[in-house]
Amino acid sequence: MRFRSLRPLAPLAMVAAVAVAPTPGRAQDAAPAAGAAAPAPGTVLHTVRRGDTLWDIARSYLGDPFRWPELFQKNTNTVNDPHWIYPGQRLVVGADGKPRFEAPDPAAEEAADPPVRFATFGPNAIGAGGGVSNLTLTGRALRPTVRAGEVRAAPFLAPPEPPANAGTLVGRADATIVAPALSRDQFQYYDDVDVLLPVNVRGAIGQRYGVYRMGPRVPNTDSRLVIPSGVVELIAVGSGRAARASVVRMYQSMRKDDYLVPLDAPDIPESVRPAPIVDGPILDVVALPGNVTLPTIENYVILGLPKGDTRFRLGDQFQLFEPGVPLTPKGDRTPEYDIARAVVVHVGARSVTAVIIDHSQPAIRAGMKARLVARMP
């Protein structure tokens, strides 16, 4: 079974540069003209620089890269295709002097994921271990090590069958389908959808549910990959298990019969940083979700977890590595080859999911090793 990349179709600068992107000069020449209307007073604008993506801009200004569709919708007079933005374009990123379009609901998942803070680190901002220690920046709390969006979108390993008491995504709730290209089995942001709630769960307006699908079996395990496809929020409750919800997050395309489970707020440490450790436990990379040819920064890796192992937490960091190679018949070997650094965004009963935050060698693959190198207190 093939499935799509977990990342939204944001304009990935590296892929564009390697594949079919025009040269920077041509890109500027080909840039669509910005809207002629003057921005309203209080509008917050961002001038696109070379290498920018809607994903990165949404993360910087809105505090959540998964909100890039909102950024695109606010700038359709300037951006024709979310895959392509150009240096010099001025994008609306907020209003009334605030870098957000709407104030987040305090009860929603994003309440635990504050916007990125920009500040200059002073000489006391570096701890003895060489990393950022527990601190505040000019009176503002340091952003969490892990973002709620990364936690929500993280795939993981689970038993081969969906939970027996899970809910179900039934279909679009539109009384009529206006666009012939759309069906009740296709879903977009802000669509109303009919759902069956999980067994023995009493629905309440505003309650959020994670939407998941069962992916392929993972070789050499008795597990299947579970792929988060989005989040829905209840807007009406029918009889029995029937209810109506609105699509508020999409991590990839949702499908009819995806299953629903209640969404709890992730326990994300906000002010602490992992401390370096030596000779940490080693896990195997068992899967690379999304059929990514060359996984890199922002891609997920799945690490197999021994049964009953509870040593790991959100924010822990792993170093992916390849073993050294022999130089002589006497057993002289090179040091290990460091490949990538990844931070833990999901800990389950069968796997640890981490997102790559640093990458030095194009060799990330299933079967390689990952050593715990920094542990959350």
KEKE-3310 file (N, C-alpha, C; in steps of 0.2 Angstrom, whole numbers, plus 5000, padded with zeros to 4 digits):
npx = (5004:5003:5006:5003:5015:5017:5018:5011:5006:5017:5028:5042:5058:5070:5068:5062:5074:5082:5075:5064:5064:5064:5079:5085:5085:5076:5065:5061:5059:5047:5038:5022:5012:5011:4996:4988:4981:4982:4988:4977:4977:4987:4990:5000:5014:5024:5040:5045:5059:5073:5072:5062:5046:5029:5026:5036:5035:5022:5024:5033:5026:5012:5014:5012:5016:5007:4997:4998:4988:4979:4987:4990:4976:4974:4981:4978:4977:4990:4998:4997:4999:5002:5014:5023:5031:5039:5054:5053:5039:5025:5017:5002:5002:4996:4985:4979:4991:4995:5003:4994:4979:4967:4962:4967:4957:4956:4953:4957:4968:4979:4982:4992:5003:5012:5016:5031:5045:5055:5071:5087:5100:5108:5124:5122:5113:5117:5118:5128:5130:5131:5119:5103:5098:5086:5076:5070:5066:5069:5058:5049:5042:5052:5050:5041:5050:5044:5031:5013:5007:5016:5016:5002:5002:5011:5015:5013:5016:5005:4993:4987:4974:4961:4956:4943:4932:4932:4927:4920:4923:4911:4906:4905:4895:4887:4871:4869:4880:4889:4901:4906:4917:4920:4916:4906:4916:4927:4937:4940:4948:4938:4927:4910:4907:4899:4899:4902:4902:4915:4912:4902:4906:4901:4896:4901:4898:4911:4920:4935:4942:4954:4958:4962:4971:4973:4989:5001:5008:5022:5038:5045:5039:5025:5015:5006:5007:5000:4992:4990:4977:4970:4961:4945:4931:4917:4901:4888:4876:4868:4856:4859:4875:4878:4884:4889:4903:4917:4930:4946:4959:4971:4982:4985:4977:4960:4950:4935:4929:4940:4946:4940:4946:4945:4953:4965:4974:4991:5004:5016:5032:5036:5046:5058:5074:5081:5094:5111:5117:5127:5131:5118:5102:5099:5089:5080:5078:5063:5054:5050:5039:5028:5034:5045:5059:5072:5073:5073:5076:5061:5055:5047:5053:5051:5054:5057:5050:5055:5044:5035:5044:5047:5055:5056:5052:5042:5052:5064:5080:5087:5101:5104:5113:5127:5136:5154:5167:5178:5196:5207:5213:5215:5205:5204:5193:5183:5177:5159:5147:5139:5122:5110:5100:5086:5070:5059:5042:5031:5026:5023:5015:5022:5031:5042:5041:5050:5055:5065:5078:5090:5102:5115:5120:5115:5108:5098:5088:5077:5081:5093:5102:5098:5103:5099:5103:5101:5091:5075:5072)
npy = (4994:5011:5027:5045:5058:5064:5078:5094:5101:5112:5124:5117:5122:5116:5104:5110:5117:5106:5099:5104:5118:5135:5145:5157:5170:5169:5165:5177:5185:5178:5180:5183:5198:5208:5212:5227:5235:5246:5240:5238:5249:5243:5231:5216:5213:5202:5201:5191:5181:5173:5156:5155:5147:5144:5135:5138:5151:5152:5144:5153:5165:5162:5152:5139:5127:5120:5128:5133:5133:5143:5155:5154:5156:5169:5176:5175:5184:5188:5176:5163:5149:5138:5131:5139:5153:5170:5179:5195:5197:5203:5197:5195:5192:5194:5204:5220:5223:5211:5195:5185:5177:5173:5173:5160:5146:5145:5132:5123:5112:5120:5129:5125:5127:5139:5155:5156:5164:5178:5182:5188:5178:5180:5180:5171:5162:5149:5133:5123:5111:5114:5117:5125:5131:5130:5144:5161:5173:5189:5191:5183:5167:5153:5145:5129:5113:5104:5105:5106:5103:5095:5084:5080:5076:5065:5049:5032:5016:5002:4989:4977:4979:4992:5002:4994:5001:5013:5029:5034:5041:5047:5054:5068:5082:5090:5095:5095:5092:5104:5106:5096:5089:5085:5073:5065:5058:5065:5077:5093:5108:5115:5109:5103:5087:5071:5060:5045:5044:5038:5022:5023:5036:5052:5064:5082:5099:5107:5098:5090:5078:5066:5061:5046:5034:5016:5011:5003:4986:4985:4979:4965:4966:4965:4974:4988:5003:5018:5032:5049:5059:5071:5083:5085:5095:5094:5101:5099:5087:5072:5059:5044:5038:5047:5062:5079:5087:5099:5101:5105:5103:5097:5084:5076:5070:5067:5052:5043:5032:5033:5032:5038:5045:5052:5068:5072:5085:5087:5082:5093:5098:5114:5123:5117:5109:5095:5086:5082:5065:5051:5036:5031:5022:5011:5011:5003:5010:5008:5011:5023:5035:5039:5036:5043:5048:5053:5056:5070:5086:5089:5078:5062:5049:5032:5023:5007:5000:4991:4979:4985:4995:5010:5021:5034:5051:5065:5076:5071:5067:5059:5052:5048:5035:5027:5012:5011:5007:4993:4996:4988:4971:4968:4973:4986:5000:5013:5028:5030:5035:5050:5053:5060:5071:5069:5073:5068:5066:5058:5045:5029:5012:5003:5010:5024:5040:5051:5068:5074:5085:5090:5086:5078:5069:5061:5048:5042:5028:5014:5002:5006:5013:5021:5032:5037:5053:5064:5068:5072:5080)
npz = (5000:4996:5002:5005:5007:5024:5026:5022:5005:5004:4998:4996:4998:4996:4988:4977:4972:4969:4960:4949:4949:4944:4940:4953:4947:4936:4943:4950:4939:4935:4945:4951:4950:4964:4974:4970:4979:4994:5010:5024:5038:5052:5047:5046:5038:5028:5019:5007:5007:4998:4998:5007:5013:5013:5023:5033:5035:5041:5052:5059:5060:5064:5073:5071:5059:5052:5049:5037:5026:5029:5028:5014:5010:5014:5005:4992:4982:4979:4979:4968:4967:4980:4980:4975:4979:4979:4980:4986:4986:4995:5009:5018:5035:5047:5057:5064:5070:5076:5074:5069:5062:5068:5085:5095:5101:5118:5123:5114:5105:5100:5110:5118:5111:5109:5099:5090:5098:5095:5098:5104:5110:5125:5134:5145:5141:5137:5143:5154:5148:5134:5127:5125:5140:5154:5153:5152:5139:5138:5147:5141:5139:5133:5118:5117:5116:5108:5096:5096:5084:5077:5086:5084:5071:5070:5064:5070:5077:5079:5084:5072:5068:5068:5083:5092:5097:5091:5082:5066:5051:5040:5029:5017:5023:5015:5008:4994:4981:4974:4965:4952:4952:4965:4978:4990:4997:4997:5005:5012:5020:5032:5028:5032:5040:5041:5055:5064:5081:5093:5102:5117:5120:5124:5114:5113:5109:5101:5105:5100:5088:5084:5067:5059:5049:5045:5040:5030:5034:5044:5040:5048:5060:5071:5068:5062:5052:5059:5053:5055:5049:5051:5060:5067:5073:5083:5078:5079:5086:5083:5084:5094:5089:5080:5073:5068:5061:5059:5048:5054:5054:5043:5039:5029:5015:5019:5021:5017:5030:5038:5054:5071:5086:5103:5106:5116:5125:5122:5132:5133:5137:5142:5146:5148:5143:5134:5142:5139:5137:5139:5131:5128:5127:5113:5098:5084:5068:5061:5051:5038:5036:5023:5011:5007:4997:5000:5015:5026:5035:5045:5041:5047:5057:5062:5077:5083:5098:5112:5120:5134:5137:5144:5145:5138:5133:5127:5117:5120:5112:5098:5090:5074:5066:5057:5059:5062:5050:5046:5045:5045:5045:5058:5066:5068:5068:5060:5068:5072:5060:5060:5056:5057:5067:5078:5086:5099:5096:5098:5109:5110:5114:5106:5098:5095:5089:5080:5074:5061:5065:5062:5049:5042:5033:5017:5020:5027:5032:5034:5046:5051:5065:5080:5093:5110:5114:5121:5135:5142:5157)
capx = (5000:5007:5002:5006:5019:5013:5018:5006:5009:5020:5033:5048:5063:5076:5065:5062:5080:5085:5071:5062:5063:5068:5084:5082:5083:5070:5059:5059:5055:5041:5034:5016:5012:5007:4990:4989:4978:4986:4986:4974:4981:4988:4991:5007:5017:5031:5043:5047:5066:5075:5072:5056:5041:5023:5026:5041:5032:5016:5027:5036:5021:5006:5016:5010:5017:5001:4992:5000:4983:4976:4992:4988:4970:4974:4986:4977:4978:4997:5000:4993:5000:5006:5020:5028:5032:5045:5057:5050:5032:5024:5012:4999:5003:4992:4981:4979:4998:4996:5005:4989:4973:4961:4964:4966:4953:4960:4952:4959:4975:4985:4983:4998:5008:5013:5020:5038:5047:5061:5075:5094:5102:5113:5129:5120:5108:5119:5120:5135:5130:5132:5113:5100:5095:5079:5077:5066:5069:5066:5052:5044:5044:5055:5045:5042:5054:5040:5025:5007:5006:5021:5013:4996:5003:5016:5013:5015:5014:4999:4991:4985:4967:4959:4952:4936:4927:4934:4922:4921:4922:4906:4906:4903:4888:4883:4865:4870:4887:4889:4906:4905:4924:4920:4911:4905:4921:4933:4937:4944:4948:4932:4921:4906:4907:4895:4903:4899:4906:4917:4907:4902:4908:4896:4898:4899:4899:4917:4925:4939:4943:4959:4956:4967:4969:4978:4994:5004:5011:5029:5041:5049:5035:5018:5012:5004:5008:4994:4994:4985:4975:4968:4957:4938:4928:4910:4897:4881:4875:4862:4854:4864:4882:4878:4886:4892:4909:4920:4937:4949:4966:4972:4989:4986:4970:4956:4946:4929:4930:4945:4943:4941:4947:4945:4959:4967:4979:4997:5008:5022:5036:5036:5052:5064:5077:5084:5101:5115:5119:5132:5130:5111:5100:5099:5084:5081:5073:5059:5049:5051:5033:5027:5037:5050:5065:5078:5071:5077:5073:5054:5052:5047:5056:5048:5059:5054:5051:5054:5038:5036:5049:5044:5061:5057:5047:5042:5057:5071:5083:5091:5106:5104:5120:5129:5142:5161:5169:5185:5201:5213:5211:5216:5199:5204:5187:5182:5171:5152:5145:5133:5118:5104:5097:5079:5067:5054:5036:5026:5029:5017:5017:5026:5036:5044:5041:5054:5055:5072:5079:5097:5104:5122:5122:5109:5108:5093:5085:5075:5086:5099:5102:5097:5105:5097:5109:5098:5085:5071:5072)
capy = (5000:5017:5033:5051:5061:5068:5085:5097:5103:5118:5125:5115:5125:5111:5100:5114:5119:5100:5096:5108:5125:5139:5149:5163:5176:5168:5165:5184:5187:5175:5181:5186:5204:5209:5216:5235:5239:5247:5236:5242:5250:5238:5224:5214:5210:5198:5201:5185:5180:5167:5150:5155:5143:5145:5131:5141:5158:5150:5143:5159:5171:5159:5148:5132:5127:5116:5133:5136:5135:5150:5160:5155:5159:5176:5180:5173:5190:5188:5169:5159:5142:5138:5128:5144:5160:5173:5184:5202:5197:5205:5192:5197:5187:5196:5211:5224:5223:5204:5190:5179:5179:5173:5171:5153:5144:5142:5125:5119:5109:5124:5133:5123:5128:5147:5157:5156:5170:5180:5186:5187:5175:5183:5175:5166:5158:5143:5130:5120:5106:5116:5118:5130:5128:5133:5151:5165:5178:5196:5191:5179:5160:5150:5140:5122:5109:5100:5108:5102:5101:5089:5078:5078:5073:5060:5042:5028:5009:5000:4983:4977:4981:4998:5001:4991:5006:5019:5032:5033:5047:5044:5057:5075:5083:5094:5092:5094:5093:5109:5105:5089:5086:5083:5068:5064:5054:5069:5082:5099:5112:5118:5105:5099:5080:5067:5056:5041:5045:5032:5019:5025:5043:5057:5070:5089:5104:5110:5093:5088:5071:5065:5056:5042:5028:5011:5011:4996:4983:4986:4973:4962:4968:4962:4981:4992:5010:5022:5038:5054:5063:5077:5084:5087:5098:5093:5107:5097:5081:5069:5053:5039:5040:5051:5069:5082:5090:5103:5099:5110:5102:5092:5083:5074:5069:5062:5047:5040:5027:5034:5031:5044:5044:5058:5071:5075:5090:5083:5085:5096:5102:5121:5127:5113:5107:5089:5086:5077:5059:5047:5029:5030:5016:5011:5008:5002:5014:5002:5014:5030:5036:5044:5035:5049:5045:5056:5059:5076:5089:5089:5071:5058:5042:5027:5019:5002:5000:4985:4979:4987:5000:5017:5026:5039:5056:5070:5081:5067:5068:5053:5053:5042:5034:5021:5010:5012:5001:4991:4998:4983:4965:4967:4975:4994:5002:5020:5030:5029:5040:5053:5054:5065:5071:5069:5074:5063:5069:5053:5039:5024:5006:4999:5014:5031:5043:5057:5072:5076:5092:5091:5081:5079:5064:5058:5041:5039:5022:5009:4997:5009:5013:5028:5032:5042:5057:5070:5066:5077:5079)
capz = (5000:4996:5005:5003:5013:5029:5025:5017:4999:5005:4993:4999:4994:4994:4983:4971:4970:4966:4954:4943:4950:4939:4943:4957:4943:4933:4948:4952:4933:4934:4950:4949:4953:4970:4974:4970:4985:4999:5015:5029:5044:5057:5044:5047:5031:5028:5013:5005:5005:4995:5003:5012:5011:5017:5029:5037:5037:5045:5059:5062:5062:5067:5078:5069:5052:5049:5047:5030:5021:5031:5025:5007:5008:5015:5000:4985:4977:4977:4978:4963:4968:4986:4979:4972:4981:4975:4983:4985:4987:5002:5011:5024:5040:5053:5057:5070:5074:5079:5069:5069:5059:5073:5092:5096:5106:5124:5125:5108:5105:5099:5116:5121:5106:5108:5093:5090:5100:5092:5103:5104:5116:5129:5136:5150:5138:5135:5149:5154:5143:5127:5124:5128:5147:5156:5154:5148:5134:5139:5150:5137:5139:5128:5115:5119:5112:5103:5094:5096:5077:5076:5090:5081:5064:5070:5063:5075:5076:5083:5082:5065:5067:5072:5090:5091:5099:5087:5078:5059:5046:5036:5022:5017:5025:5010:5005:4987:4979:4968:4961:4950:4954:4972:4980:4998:5000:4997:5011:5012:5026:5034:5026:5037:5038:5046:5058:5070:5087:5096:5106:5124:5120:5123:5110:5115:5104:5102:5106:5095:5087:5079:5062:5058:5045:5045:5034:5028:5039:5045:5040:5053:5066:5070:5069:5056:5053:5059:5049:5057:5043:5052:5066:5066:5079:5083:5078:5080:5089:5081:5088:5094:5089:5074:5074:5063:5063:5054:5047:5057:5053:5038:5039:5022:5012:5023:5017:5020:5034:5043:5061:5075:5093:5106:5106:5122:5125:5123:5138:5130:5142:5139:5148:5150:5137:5136:5144:5135:5140:5136:5130:5129:5124:5105:5095:5077:5064:5058:5046:5036:5033:5017:5004:5005:4994:5004:5021:5028:5040:5045:5040:5053:5058:5067:5080:5086:5105:5115:5124:5141:5138:5146:5146:5133:5134:5122:5118:5120:5106:5096:5085:5069:5064:5054:5062:5059:5045:5047:5041:5045:5047:5065:5070:5068:5064:5060:5072:5069:5056:5062:5050:5058:5074:5078:5092:5100:5096:5100:5112:5111:5117:5101:5094:5097:5083:5080:5068:5060:5066:5059:5044:5039:5027:5014:5021:5032:5030:5038:5048:5054:5072:5083:5100:5114:5116:5126:5139:5145:5164)
cpx = (5004:5002:5006:5011:5014:5013:5014:5010:5012:5025:5040:5054:5069:5074:5065:5069:5084:5082:5070:5061:5067:5074:5081:5081:5077:5064:5057:5056:5048:5036:5027:5016:5008:5001:4992:4986:4983:4984:4982:4978:4981:4989:4998:5009:5023:5033:5046:5055:5067:5075:5066:5050:5035:5023:5031:5038:5026:5019:5030:5031:5015:5008:5015:5011:5011:4996:4993:4994:4980:4980:4990:4982:4970:4978:4985:4978:4986:5000:4995:4993:5004:5013:5026:5027:5038:5048:5054:5043:5031:5017:5009:4999:4999:4988:4981:4986:4999:4998:5000:4983:4967:4964:4963:4961:4957:4959:4954:4966:4980:4986:4990:5004:5009:5017:5027:5040:5054:5065:5083:5096:5108:5119:5128:5115:5110:5121:5126:5135:5131:5125:5109:5097:5088:5080:5071:5069:5066:5059:5047:5047:5047:5050:5046:5047:5050:5034:5019:5006:5010:5018:5007:4997:5008:5013:5016:5013:5009:4997:4988:4978:4965:4956:4945:4931:4928:4927:4924:4919:4917:4906:4905:4896:4884:4877:4865:4877:4887:4894:4906:4912:4924:4915:4911:4911:4928:4932:4942:4944:4941:4926:4917:4906:4902:4900:4899:4904:4909:4912:4908:4905:4902:4898:4896:4901:4906:4923:4929:4941:4949:4956:4962:4965:4975:4982:4996:5007:5019:5033:5045:5045:5028:5013:5010:5005:5001:4996:4988:4984:4972:4964:4950:4935:4920:4906:4890:4881:4868:4860:4859:4871:4883:4880:4888:4898:4912:4927:4941:4957:4967:4980:4990:4978:4966:4952:4940:4932:4937:4942:4945:4942:4947:4952:4960:4973:4986:5001:5015:5026:5037:5043:5058:5067:5080:5092:5105:5117:5124:5130:5122:5108:5099:5093:5085:5076:5069:5055:5051:5044:5033:5030:5042:5057:5071:5075:5076:5073:5065:5051:5052:5051:5052:5054:5055:5056:5050:5048:5039:5041:5046:5049:5060:5051:5048:5048:5064:5073:5087:5096:5106:5111:5121:5136:5149:5162:5176:5190:5207:5210:5211:5210:5199:5198:5187:5177:5164:5151:5139:5129:5113:5103:5089:5076:5061:5047:5030:5029:5023:5020:5021:5031:5037:5044:5045:5054:5062:5073:5086:5099:5110:5123:5115:5108:5103:5089:5082:5080:5092:5097:5101:5098:5102:5103:5107:5092:5082:5071:5065)
cpy = (5006:5023:5039:5053:5065:5075:5088:5099:5110:5118:5123:5118:5121:5107:5104:5116:5112:5098:5101:5115:5129:5142:5155:5169:5175:5168:5172:5186:5185:5176:5185:5193:5204:5213:5223:5238:5240:5243:5241:5243:5245:5231:5223:5210:5207:5199:5195:5185:5174:5162:5150:5150:5145:5141:5135:5148:5157:5148:5149:5164:5168:5154:5140:5131:5123:5121:5136:5137:5141:5155:5160:5158:5167:5180:5177:5178:5191:5181:5165:5152:5142:5134:5133:5151:5163:5178:5191:5202:5199:5201:5195:5191:5189:5203:5214:5223:5216:5199:5184:5181:5179:5171:5164:5152:5142:5135:5120:5117:5115:5129:5131:5124:5135:5149:5157:5163:5172:5184:5184:5184:5178:5178:5170:5162:5151:5139:5126:5114:5108:5118:5123:5127:5131:5140:5155:5171:5185:5196:5186:5172:5157:5145:5133:5118:5106:5104:5104:5099:5095:5083:5076:5074:5067:5053:5038:5021:5007:4993:4983:4979:4988:4997:4999:4996:5013:5022:5031:5040:5044:5047:5065:5076:5088:5091:5091:5095:5097:5107:5098:5085:5083:5078:5069:5061:5059:5075:5087:5103:5115:5115:5103:5092:5077:5062:5051:5042:5038:5029:5021:5032:5047:5063:5077:5093:5107:5104:5091:5081:5070:5060:5053:5036:5023:5011:5004:4993:4984:4980:4971:4964:4965:4969:4983:5000:5014:5029:5044:5058:5069:5078:5087:5090:5097:5100:5105:5089:5078:5064:5048:5041:5045:5058:5072:5086:5094:5101:5105:5109:5096:5091:5079:5073:5064:5058:5045:5033:5027:5034:5037:5042:5051:5061:5074:5080:5086:5086:5087:5100:5109:5125:5124:5111:5100:5090:5081:5071:5055:5040:5027:5024:5017:5008:5008:5007:5008:5005:5021:5032:5041:5042:5040:5045:5047:5059:5065:5079:5090:5083:5067:5052:5038:5023:5013:5002:4994:4985:4981:4993:5007:5022:5033:5044:5061:5074:5077:5068:5061:5055:5047:5041:5027:5018:5011:5006:4999:4994:4993:4977:4964:4970:4983:4996:5010:5022:5029:5036:5043:5055:5060:5065:5072:5070:5071:5067:5064:5047:5034:5017:5002:5003:5021:5034:5050:5061:5074:5083:5094:5085:5083:5074:5061:5051:5038:5034:5018:5004:5000:5010:5020:5027:5038:5046:5063:5068:5071:5075:5076)
cpz = (5000:4999:5004:5009:5018:5029:5020:5011:5000:5000:4996:4995:4992:4988:4976:4968:4966:4960:4949:4944:4946:4943:4947:4952:4939:4937:4950:4946:4933:4939:4948:4953:4959:4969:4974:4976:4991:5005:5020:5035:5049:5054:5045:5041:5032:5020:5012:5003:5002:5000:5007:5009:5015:5023:5035:5040:5042:5052:5062:5064:5066:5072:5077:5061:5048:5047:5041:5026:5023:5028:5018:5006:5009:5010:4993:4980:4975:4975:4974:4965:4975:4986:4977:4975:4979:4980:4981:4986:4994:5004:5018:5029:5046:5052:5064:5074:5077:5073:5070:5065:5064:5080:5093:5102:5112:5125:5119:5109:5104:5105:5119:5117:5104:5102:5095:5093:5097:5097:5102:5111:5119:5131:5141:5147:5137:5142:5148:5149:5136:5124:5128:5135:5148:5157:5151:5144:5135:5142:5146:5138:5133:5125:5117:5114:5106:5102:5094:5089:5075:5080:5086:5075:5064:5069:5069:5073:5081:5080:5075:5063:5071:5078:5089:5093:5096:5084:5071:5056:5041:5029:5023:5019:5021:5008:4998:4986:4973:4963:4959:4951:4961:4973:4988:5001:5000:5002:5010:5019:5026:5031:5033:5035:5043:5048:5063:5076:5090:5101:5113:5125:5119:5120:5113:5110:5106:5103:5100:5095:5082:5074:5060:5053:5046:5039:5033:5034:5039:5045:5046:5060:5065:5071:5062:5058:5054:5057:5051:5050:5044:5059:5064:5073:5078:5083:5079:5082:5087:5086:5088:5094:5083:5076:5068:5065:5057:5054:5049:5056:5048:5037:5032:5020:5017:5018:5021:5024:5038:5049:5066:5082:5096:5106:5112:5121:5126:5129:5135:5135:5138:5140:5149:5143:5139:5137:5141:5140:5136:5136:5131:5126:5116:5103:5088:5074:5060:5052:5045:5033:5027:5011:5002:5003:4998:5010:5023:5034:5039:5044:5047:5052:5063:5070:5084:5094:5108:5120:5131:5142:5139:5148:5143:5134:5128:5123:5119:5113:5104:5090:5080:5067:5061:5058:5058:5054:5047:5043:5040:5047:5055:5069:5071:5064:5065:5066:5069:5065:5058:5056:5051:5065:5074:5085:5093:5100:5098:5103:5113:5114:5112:5098:5097:5090:5084:5074:5067:5061:5063:5055:5041:5033:5024:5014:5026:5029:5035:5040:5051:5061:5074:5091:5104:5116:5120:5129:5142:5153:5167)
residu = (MET:ARG:PHE:ARG:SER:LEU:ARG:PRO:LEU:ALA:PRO:LEU:ALA:MET:VAL:ALA:ALA:VAL:ALA:VAL:ALA:PRO:THR:PRO:GLY:ARG:ALA:GLN:ASP:ALA:ALA:PRO:ALA:ALA:GLY:ALA:ALA:ALA:PRO:ALA:PRO:GLY:THR:VAL:LEU:HIS:THR:VAL:ARG:ARG:GLY:ASP:THR:LEU:TRP:ASP:ILE:ALA:ARG:SER:TYR:LEU:GLY:ASP:PRO:PHE:ARG:TRP:PRO:GLU:LEU:PHE:GLN:LYS:ASN:THR:ASN:THR:VAL:ASN:ASP:PRO:HIS:TRP:ILE:TYR:PRO:GLY:GLN:ARG:LEU:VAL:VAL:GLY:ALA:ASP:GLY:LYS:PRO:ARG:PHE:GLU:ALA:PRO:ASP:PRO:ALA:ALA:GLU:GLU:ALA:ALA:ASP:PRO:PRO:VAL:ARG:PHE:ALA:THR:PHE:GLY:PRO:ASN:ALA:ILE:GLY:ALA:GLY:GLY:GLY:VAL:SER:ASN:LEU:THR:LEU:THR:GLY:ARG:ALA:LEU:ARG:PRO:THR:VAL:ARG:ALA:GLY:GLU:VAL:ARG:ALA:ALA:PRO:PHE:LEU:ALA:PRO:PRO:GLU:PRO:PRO:ALA:ASN:ALA:GLY:THR:LEU:VAL:GLY:ARG:ALA:ASP:ALA:THR:ILE:VAL:ALA:PRO:ALA:LEU:SER:ARG:ASP:GLN:PHE:GLN:TYR:TYR:ASP:ASP:VAL:ASP:VAL:LEU:LEU:PRO:VAL:ASN:VAL:ARG:GLY:ALA:ILE:GLY:GLN:ARG:TYR:GLY:VAL:TYR:ARG:MET:GLY:PRO:ARG:VAL:PRO:ASN:THR:ASP:SER:ARG:LEU:VAL:ILE:PRO:SER:GLY:VAL:VAL:GLU:LEU:ILE:ALA:VAL:GLY:SER:GLY:ARG:ALA:ALA:ARG:ALA:SER:VAL:VAL:ARG:MET:TYR:GLN:SER:MET:ARG:LYS:ASP:ASP:TYR:LEU:VAL:PRO:LEU:ASP:ALA:PRO:ASP:ILE:PRO:GLU:SER:VAL:ARG:PRO:ALA:PRO:ILE:VAL:ASP:GLY:PRO:ILE:LEU:ASP:VAL:VAL:ALA:LEU:PRO:GLY:ASN:VAL:THR:LEU:PRO:THR:ILE:GLU:ASN:TYR:VAL:ILE:LEU:GLY:LEU:PRO:LYS:GLY:ASP:THR:ARG:PHE:ARG:LEU:GLY:ASP:GLN:PHE:GLN:LEU:PHE:GLU:PRO:GLY:VAL:PRO:LEU:THR:PRO:LYS:GLY:ASP:ARG:THR:PRO:GLU:TYR:ASP:ILE:ALA:ARG:ALA:VAL:VAL:VAL:HIS:VAL:GLY:ALA:ARG:SER:VAL:THR:ALA:VAL:ILE:ILE:ASP:HIS:SER:GLN:PRO:ALA:ILE:ARG:ALA:GLY:MET:LYS:ALA:ARG:LEU:VAL:ALA:ARG:MET:PRO)
# end
